[in-house]
């Protein structure tokens, strides 16, 4: 019996699971964002929902790399996924810096010191990446074998 695209290990399954976990986290953000910043608009809420769904897919795709392609050092899921999550949220912070800054001040007050930095969303991204990385690796595997059946060619 040939391995299907949704059998363990599978890149397609990794992407699907990553998107699903990202969607759940995005829905939590979509629903709870108004509690942290009442004046949050719909665009930011929808953006957060779609952002974490996309982040889940990205972490799913990068599960193929269990070794750094240039440095040839091991790249386990618990390093790879939090790094991707932190990096993507770090980049997101540049796009919505003013809104995130206002949200952090609403949550922690103007005298919150370091807690008012919008760049703390990079830390949140690392935690979200860790969760997505764990679930995708647990249920869909990791490494080059996840894409193995996609690269095989059938002889006529």
C-alpha positions as CSV (number, residue, x, y, z in Angstrom):
1,X,0.0,0.0,0.0
2,X,1.3,3.4,-1.0
3,X,1.7,6.1,1.7
4,X,-1.0,8.8,1.3
5,X,-0.5,12.5,1.8
6,X,-2.3,12.4,5.1
7,X,-0.4,9.5,6.7
8,X,2.3,9.8,9.3
9,X,4.9,11.4,8.5
10,X,3.4,13.9,6.0
11,X,4.2,17.4,5.0
12,X,0.6,18.0,3.9
13,X,-0.6,16.8,7.3
14,X,1.9,19.0,9.1
15,X,0.7,22.1,7.2
16,X,-2.9,21.2,7.8
17,X,-2.4,20.7,11.5
18,X,-0.3,23.8,11.8
19,X,-3.0,25.9,10.2
20,X,-5.7,24.4,12.4
21,X,-3.7,25.1,15.6
22,X,-2.9,28.5,14.3
23,X,-6.6,29.1,13.5
24,X,-7.6,28.1,17.1
25,X,-5.0,30.5,18.5
26,X,-6.1,33.2,16.1
27,X,-9.7,32.7,17.1
28,X,-8.7,33.1,20.7
29,X,-6.9,36.3,19.8
30,X,-9.9,37.5,17.7
31,X,-12.3,37.0,20.6
32,X,-10.2,38.3,23.4
33,X,-8.5,41.3,21.8
34,X,-11.3,43.7,22.7
35,X,-10.8,42.9,26.4
36,X,-7.2,44.1,26.2
37,X,-7.9,47.1,24.1
38,X,-11.5,48.2,23.7
39,X,-10.8,50.5,20.8
40,X,-9.3,47.7,18.7
41,X,-10.7,47.8,15.2
42,X,-12.0,44.9,13.1
43,X,-9.0,45.1,10.7
44,X,-6.5,44.3,13.5
45,X,-8.7,41.5,14.9
46,X,-9.1,39.9,11.4
47,X,-5.4,40.4,10.9
48,X,-4.5,38.5,14.1
49,X,-6.8,35.7,13.1
50,X,-5.3,35.3,9.7
51,X,-1.7,35.9,10.9
52,X,-1.7,33.0,13.3
53,X,-3.3,30.7,10.7
54,X,-0.5,31.6,8.3
55,X,2.1,31.2,11.1
56,X,0.9,27.7,11.7
57,X,1.3,26.9,8.0
58,X,4.8,28.3,7.9
59,X,5.8,26.3,11.0
60,X,4.3,23.3,9.3
61,X,6.3,23.8,6.1
62,X,9.6,24.4,8.0
63,X,9.2,21.0,9.8
64,X,11.0,19.5,6.8
65,X,14.3,20.9,8.2
66,X,15.6,18.8,11.0
67,X,19.1,20.0,10.2
68,X,20.3,23.5,9.4
69,X,20.8,23.4,5.6
70,X,24.0,25.5,5.7
71,X,25.6,24.9,9.1
72,X,24.6,21.2,9.3
73,X,23.7,21.4,12.9
74,X,20.6,19.7,14.4
75,X,17.5,21.9,14.3
76,X,14.9,20.3,16.6
77,X,11.3,21.4,16.6
78,X,11.7,23.1,20.0
79,X,14.3,25.4,18.6
80,X,12.9,25.8,15.0
81,X,9.3,26.6,15.8
82,X,9.7,29.1,18.6
83,X,12.3,30.9,16.5
84,X,10.0,31.2,13.5
85,X,7.1,32.3,15.8
86,X,9.3,34.9,17.5
87,X,10.7,36.2,14.2
88,X,7.3,36.5,12.5
89,X,5.8,38.3,15.5
90,X,8.8,40.6,15.6
91,X,8.2,41.5,12.0
92,X,4.5,41.9,12.6
93,X,5.3,44.4,15.4
94,X,6.9,46.7,12.9
95,X,3.7,46.8,10.8
96,X,1.3,47.6,13.7
97,X,3.7,49.2,16.2
98,X,1.4,52.0,17.1
99,X,-1.7,49.8,17.7
100,X,0.4,47.2,19.7
101,X,2.0,50.0,21.8
102,X,-1.4,51.5,22.6
103,X,-2.7,48.0,23.5
104,X,0.3,47.4,25.9
105,X,-0.2,50.8,27.6
106,X,-3.9,50.0,28.0
107,X,-3.0,46.6,29.6
108,X,-0.1,47.6,31.8
109,X,-0.5,51.4,32.2
110,X,1.9,54.1,31.1
111,X,4.3,53.4,34.0
112,X,4.5,49.7,33.1
113,X,8.2,50.1,32.1
114,X,9.4,47.2,30.0
115,X,6.0,45.6,29.9
116,X,4.7,48.3,27.6
117,X,7.1,47.4,24.8
118,X,5.2,46.1,21.8
119,X,8.2,43.9,21.0
120,X,7.0,41.6,23.8
121,X,4.8,40.1,21.0
122,X,8.0,38.4,19.8
123,X,8.0,36.5,23.1
124,X,4.3,35.6,22.6
125,X,5.2,34.4,19.1
126,X,7.9,32.1,20.5
127,X,5.3,30.6,22.9
128,X,2.7,30.2,20.1
129,X,5.4,28.7,17.8
130,X,6.4,26.2,20.5
131,X,2.7,25.1,20.8
132,X,2.2,24.8,17.1
133,X,5.6,23.1,16.7
134,X,4.8,20.5,19.4
135,X,1.4,19.6,18.0
136,X,2.5,19.4,14.3
137,X,5.6,17.3,15.2
138,X,3.6,15.0,17.5
139,X,0.9,14.2,15.0
140,X,2.6,14.6,11.6
141,X,6.3,13.9,12.2
142,X,9.3,16.0,11.1
143,X,12.3,16.0,8.9
144,X,12.8,15.1,5.2
145,X,10.8,12.0,5.5
146,X,7.6,14.1,5.7
147,X,8.2,15.2,2.1
148,X,9.6,11.9,0.9
149,X,6.6,10.7,-0.9
150,X,6.2,14.0,-2.7
151,X,9.7,13.7,-4.3
152,X,9.3,10.1,-5.4
153,X,8.7,9.5,-9.1
154,X,6.8,6.6,-10.4
155,X,8.1,4.6,-13.2
156,X,5.8,3.9,-16.1
